[in-house]
Amino acid sequence: MKKASTILSHLSSQPQFKFLEQQLCYKKYIALLTPKYQKAIAFIYIKDNTLFVAVTHPGFKMELNYNRDLLKSVLTQLGKHDSTCEMMQAKDVVIFHSKYHPMEKEKVDESTVPYYHELASSDFKIESNDTDIITKFEQIKEQIKCNK
């Protein structure tokens, strides 16, 4: 029986699935960058010997513009050291802000809503002649007992 990895490698070598190999190389390229740049980059692609880098925030665009040489050198080093990513070559680097990639918002964990224990006790006496007040206080006593 064949293993799943051999089947996937055979499928990825087929010409109609060439984009899978490119996507794998794009992920490797992003993984080689520093964590700050990994967070800044939404996605990348290469077209006509130009590396297009989409960033998640316009502030990252300026920072990556100053480090174009770094991006280009990491790309050439990846092509030299990984034989599967030799096709990743670019002469120019274009950095743009992707308005279609939303910034990741911090997820609010709703399971951490604090629940408080009932601090009141039902050990109180009612001194009244009014039956309505006595019945209301009895209902309150029962609610307190149920909340404990």
Buried (B, 14 or more C-beta within 10 A) or exposed (E): EEEEEEEEEEEBEEEEEEEBBBEBBBEBBBEBBEEEBEBBBBBBEBEEEEBBBBBBBEEBBEBBBEBBEBBBEBBEEBBEEBEBBEEBBBEEBEBEBBEEBEEEEEEEEEEEEEEEEEEEEBEEEEEEEEEEEEEEBEEBBEEBEEEE
